[in-house]
Amino acid sequence: MFGGLAFMVDDKMVACVSGGGGALLVRVSRSRDAEYLELDGARRAEMGKGRSMGEGWITVDGDALTEDRDLHFWIDAVLEYNAEKAAER
């Protein structure tokens, strides 16, 4: 999916490791989207050059994931969103 290895929780994609390496695609809460985009290495995800995926889809550069805590931060963010969606069902 998306040219990389996707990770699913409760039948929903939460993250995808770029097939070309160097980036992580994450699905986060729209209510926290702007907050997350202010973090180093985070940018709006695109599906092709110049085609925004919209709020809640963020690409995190590999350079911003050099420490375990950095990856854990984003894992927590995607699992938070996933839990919110599960609670809505």
ABEGO torsion letter per residue (X at the ends): XGGBBBBBBGGBBABBBBAAEGBBBBBBBAAAAAAAAABBGBBBBBBEBGBBAEBGBBBBBAAAAABAAAAAAAAAAAAAAAAAAAAAX
